[in-house]
């Protein structure tokens, strides 16, 4: 099996967009090759042991994580500063300190479950029809969160809409609102990422939905989702990086570099678009897309 430059560019752009849009990168990584068929389906088979696709996805995930770090670099400076000051002073009082620990407690559940079950779930459920069904289910989750929020079912504490204070950085304002989450809420929102181990369920989608139901507005839910995703995506890529150093993967390193660059650019553009989008828009368009694409793909692939 091989990986061509056009394939690497395609999967790089796909990864960069679908990892951050609430539409499931893993689901699309399984479905798109199956829908295209032919050599593309053969080369980009996520469950085939001899396929280079898994090694390529490792590099693409790392590129997406780097795009998130670059975009939220000021936030991460504040978070890291808060973490070290909290450890040094042995207290959790400032918003920077609380946000740092919220991200840590929110990352632990998916980190533990991912280490134990990620491969087993991918091998057992990484089938196109299964991914299509989960993608449709992802759409229902997004739509349900939006409807409950609008209907008053979501809690309105930490993320209630707040007027912008002139002269204050909106990102700092958002981080301060996020820091008002309880550690229990932060753990629940972070733990929702476990569902993204199922192909077709979006990491950003389930964390945003859970955040909305725990009282965050769409803008803050998206920001918290992206901050939570950064260490998870980055750590998973680093742990699997030895795969890329195997001799049998030497031939794909050129295409992988090109694909990773595409994933980085697509990821940066996507997060920039989405943070602006969720300032005054909802998850509903993504929900409709997931339901239509999921049901349509399941029907087509079952024929």
C-alpha positions as CSV (number, residue, x, y, z in Angstrom):
1,X,0.0,0.0,0.0
2,X,1.1,3.6,-0.7
3,X,0.0,7.1,-0.1
4,X,0.0,9.6,-3.0
5,X,0.5,13.3,-2.7
6,X,-3.1,14.1,-3.8
7,X,-4.3,11.7,-1.1
8,X,-2.2,13.2,1.6
9,X,-3.4,16.7,0.6
10,X,-7.0,15.6,0.7
11,X,-6.7,13.8,4.1
12,X,-4.7,16.7,5.5
13,X,-7.4,19.3,4.6
14,X,-10.1,16.8,5.8
15,X,-8.4,16.3,9.1
16,X,-7.7,20.0,9.8
17,X,-11.4,20.9,9.2
18,X,-13.3,17.9,10.7
19,X,-11.2,17.7,13.8
20,X,-12.4,21.1,14.9
21,X,-15.8,21.4,13.2
22,X,-18.3,19.4,15.3
23,X,-18.7,16.7,12.6
24,X,-16.2,13.9,13.6
25,X,-12.8,13.7,12.0
26,X,-12.5,9.9,12.6
27,X,-16.0,9.3,11.1
28,X,-15.1,11.3,8.0
29,X,-11.7,9.5,7.8
30,X,-13.6,6.2,7.5
31,X,-16.5,7.3,5.4
32,X,-14.9,9.5,2.7
33,X,-12.5,6.7,1.4
34,X,-15.4,4.2,1.5
35,X,-17.7,6.5,-0.5
36,X,-14.9,7.2,-3.0
37,X,-13.9,3.6,-3.3
38,X,-11.1,2.2,-5.5
39,X,-7.5,2.8,-4.7
40,X,-8.4,5.6,-2.3
41,X,-10.4,3.2,-0.2
42,X,-7.5,0.7,-0.2
43,X,-4.9,3.2,0.7
44,X,-6.9,5.0,3.3
45,X,-8.3,2.1,5.3
46,X,-8.2,3.0,9.0
47,X,-8.6,-0.6,10.2
48,X,-6.0,-2.3,7.9
49,X,-2.9,-3.2,9.8
50,X,-0.7,-2.7,6.8
51,X,-2.1,0.6,5.7
52,X,0.0,3.7,6.1
53,X,-3.2,5.7,6.9
54,X,-2.9,5.3,10.7
55,X,0.6,6.6,10.7
56,X,-0.4,9.5,8.5
57,X,-3.3,10.4,10.9
58,X,-0.7,10.6,13.7
59,X,1.2,13.3,11.9
60,X,-2.0,15.1,10.9
61,X,-3.3,15.2,14.5
62,X,0.0,16.7,15.7
63,X,-0.3,19.4,13.0
64,X,-3.8,20.2,14.1
65,X,-2.7,20.4,17.7
66,X,0.0,22.8,16.8
67,X,-2.5,25.0,14.9
68,X,-4.6,25.1,18.1
69,X,-1.5,26.0,20.2
70,X,-0.7,28.8,17.8
71,X,-4.2,30.2,17.8
72,X,-4.6,30.1,21.5
73,X,-1.0,30.9,22.4
74,X,-1.9,33.8,24.6
75,X,-4.5,31.6,26.5
76,X,-1.9,28.9,27.0
77,X,0.6,31.4,28.3
78,X,-2.0,32.4,30.9
79,X,-2.9,28.8,31.7
80,X,0.7,27.7,32.2
81,X,1.5,30.7,34.2
82,X,-1.6,30.0,36.4
83,X,-0.6,26.3,36.8
84,X,2.9,27.1,38.0
85,X,1.8,29.9,40.3
86,X,-0.9,27.6,41.8
87,X,1.7,24.9,42.5
88,X,4.2,27.4,43.8
89,X,1.7,29.2,46.1
90,X,-0.3,26.1,46.9
91,X,-3.6,27.7,46.2
92,X,-6.3,28.0,43.5
93,X,-7.7,31.5,43.6
94,X,-7.2,33.4,40.3
95,X,-9.1,32.7,37.1
96,X,-5.8,31.6,35.5
97,X,-5.2,29.1,38.2
98,X,-8.7,27.7,38.1
99,X,-8.8,27.4,34.3
100,X,-5.4,25.5,34.4
101,X,-6.8,22.9,36.9
102,X,-10.1,22.7,35.1
103,X,-8.3,21.7,31.9
104,X,-6.3,19.1,33.8
105,X,-9.2,17.5,35.5
106,X,-11.2,17.6,32.2
107,X,-8.4,15.8,30.3
108,X,-7.7,13.0,32.7
109,X,-10.9,10.8,32.0
110,X,-10.4,10.7,28.2
111,X,-6.7,10.2,28.6
112,X,-7.2,7.1,30.8
113,X,-10.0,5.6,28.7
114,X,-8.2,6.3,25.4
115,X,-5.0,4.5,26.5
116,X,-7.1,1.4,27.4
117,X,-9.8,1.3,24.8
118,X,-9.0,3.5,21.8
119,X,-7.5,0.7,19.6
120,X,-10.1,-1.8,20.5
121,X,-13.0,0.6,19.7
122,X,-11.4,1.6,16.4
123,X,-10.9,-2.0,15.4
124,X,-14.4,-3.1,16.4
125,X,-16.4,-0.1,15.2
126,X,-14.2,1.4,12.5
127,X,-16.6,0.2,9.7
128,X,-18.2,2.7,7.3
129,X,-21.8,1.8,8.0
130,X,-21.2,2.0,11.8
131,X,-19.4,5.4,11.4
132,X,-22.4,6.6,9.4
133,X,-24.8,5.6,12.1
134,X,-22.8,7.3,14.8
135,X,-22.4,10.4,12.6
136,X,-26.2,10.7,12.4
137,X,-26.4,10.2,16.1
138,X,-23.9,13.0,16.6
139,X,-26.3,15.2,14.7
140,X,-29.1,14.4,17.1
141,X,-26.8,15.2,20.1
142,X,-25.9,18.6,18.6
143,X,-29.6,19.4,17.8
144,X,-30.7,18.2,21.2
145,X,-28.2,20.4,23.0
146,X,-29.3,23.5,21.0
147,X,-33.0,22.8,21.6
148,X,-32.6,22.3,25.3
149,X,-30.5,25.4,25.6
150,X,-33.0,27.5,23.8
151,X,-35.9,25.9,25.7
152,X,-34.3,26.7,29.1
153,X,-33.1,23.1,29.8
154,X,-29.5,24.1,29.9
155,X,-28.1,25.4,33.2
156,X,-27.3,29.1,33.1
157,X,-24.6,29.7,35.6
158,X,-20.9,29.9,34.4
159,X,-21.6,30.7,30.8
160,X,-24.5,33.1,30.9
161,X,-24.2,35.7,28.1
162,X,-22.3,38.7,29.4
163,X,-21.9,42.1,27.9
164,X,-18.4,42.9,26.6
165,X,-16.6,45.4,28.8
166,X,-14.9,48.0,26.6
167,X,-11.1,47.9,26.7
168,X,-11.0,44.3,27.9
169,X,-9.7,41.4,25.8
170,X,-12.8,39.2,24.9
171,X,-10.5,36.1,25.2
172,X,-9.6,37.1,28.8
173,X,-13.3,37.7,29.6
174,X,-14.2,34.3,28.2
175,X,-11.4,32.6,30.2
176,X,-12.7,34.3,33.3
177,X,-16.2,33.0,32.7
178,X,-14.9,29.5,32.1
179,X,-13.0,29.7,35.4
180,X,-16.3,30.0,37.1
181,X,-17.1,26.4,36.2
182,X,-17.0,24.0,39.2
183,X,-14.4,21.2,39.0
184,X,-17.3,18.8,38.7
185,X,-18.7,20.6,35.7
186,X,-15.2,20.7,34.1
187,X,-14.8,17.0,34.6
188,X,-18.1,16.2,33.1
189,X,-17.4,18.4,30.0
190,X,-13.9,16.9,29.6
191,X,-15.2,13.3,30.1
192,X,-17.6,13.8,27.2
193,X,-14.6,13.5,24.9
194,X,-14.6,9.8,25.7
195,X,-17.6,9.5,23.3
196,X,-15.4,10.8,20.5
197,X,-13.6,7.4,20.6
198,X,-16.6,6.1,18.7
199,X,-16.2,6.8,15.0
200,X,-18.7,9.4,13.9
201,X,-19.0,11.1,17.3
202,X,-17.3,14.5,17.2
203,X,-14.9,15.5,20.0
204,X,-15.7,19.2,19.7
205,X,-19.4,18.5,19.2
206,X,-19.9,16.4,22.4
207,X,-17.8,18.8,24.5
208,X,-19.6,21.8,23.2
209,X,-23.0,20.2,23.7
210,X,-22.1,19.2,27.3
211,X,-20.7,22.6,28.0
212,X,-23.9,24.2,26.7
213,X,-26.0,21.9,28.9
214,X,-23.8,22.8,31.9
215,X,-24.5,26.5,31.4
216,X,-22.0,27.8,28.9
217,X,-22.9,30.0,26.0
218,X,-21.9,28.8,22.5
219,X,-18.8,31.0,22.3
220,X,-17.4,29.8,25.7
221,X,-18.4,26.2,25.1
222,X,-16.4,26.3,21.8
223,X,-13.4,27.9,23.4
224,X,-13.3,25.4,26.3
225,X,-13.7,22.5,23.8
226,X,-10.7,23.7,21.7
227,X,-8.6,24.2,24.8
228,X,-9.5,20.7,26.1
229,X,-8.8,19.2,22.7
230,X,-5.3,20.6,22.4
231,X,-3.5,18.4,25.0
232,X,-5.5,15.3,24.1
233,X,-4.8,15.5,20.4
234,X,-1.2,16.4,20.9
235,X,-0.5,13.7,23.5
236,X,-2.2,11.0,21.4
237,X,0.0,12.0,18.4
238,X,3.2,12.1,20.4
239,X,2.5,8.7,21.9
240,X,2.0,7.2,18.5
241,X,4.9,9.1,16.8
242,X,7.2,6.0,16.9
243,X,5.0,4.5,14.2
244,X,6.3,7.1,11.8
245,X,9.9,6.2,12.5
246,X,9.5,2.6,11.4
247,X,11.4,1.7,8.2
248,X,8.3,0.6,6.4
249,X,6.9,4.1,6.7
250,X,9.9,5.8,5.1
251,X,8.2,6.1,1.8
252,X,5.2,8.1,3.1
253,X,7.2,10.8,4.9
254,X,7.2,13.2,2.0
255,X,3.4,13.0,1.4
256,X,2.9,13.1,5.2
257,X,4.9,16.4,5.5
258,X,2.7,17.9,2.8
259,X,-0.5,16.6,4.3
260,X,0.5,17.8,7.8
261,X,1.1,21.3,6.4
262,X,-2.4,21.2,4.9
263,X,-3.8,20.0,8.2
264,X,-2.1,22.8,10.0
265,X,-3.4,25.5,7.7
266,X,-6.9,24.0,7.6
267,X,-6.9,23.7,11.4
268,X,-5.9,27.3,12.0
269,X,-8.4,28.7,9.5
270,X,-11.1,26.4,11.0
271,X,-10.6,27.4,14.6
272,X,-10.4,31.1,13.6
273,X,-13.7,30.8,11.7
274,X,-15.5,28.8,14.4
275,X,-14.5,31.0,17.4
276,X,-16.0,33.9,15.4
277,X,-19.0,31.9,14.2
278,X,-20.1,30.8,17.7
279,X,-20.2,34.3,19.0
280,X,-23.8,34.5,17.7
281,X,-24.6,31.3,16.0
282,X,-25.6,27.8,17.0
283,X,-24.8,24.1,16.4
284,X,-28.0,23.5,14.4
285,X,-26.4,23.7,10.8
286,X,-23.8,21.1,11.8
287,X,-26.5,18.9,13.4
288,X,-28.5,18.9,10.2
289,X,-25.4,18.1,8.1
290,X,-24.4,15.2,10.4
291,X,-27.9,13.7,10.3
292,X,-28.3,14.0,6.5
293,X,-24.7,12.8,5.8
294,X,-24.9,10.0,8.3
295,X,-28.3,8.6,7.2
296,X,-27.4,9.1,3.5
297,X,-24.1,7.4,3.8
298,X,-25.6,4.5,5.8
299,X,-28.2,3.9,3.1
300,X,-25.8,4.2,0.2
301,X,-23.1,1.9,1.8
302,X,-25.8,-0.7,2.7
303,X,-27.1,-1.0,-0.8
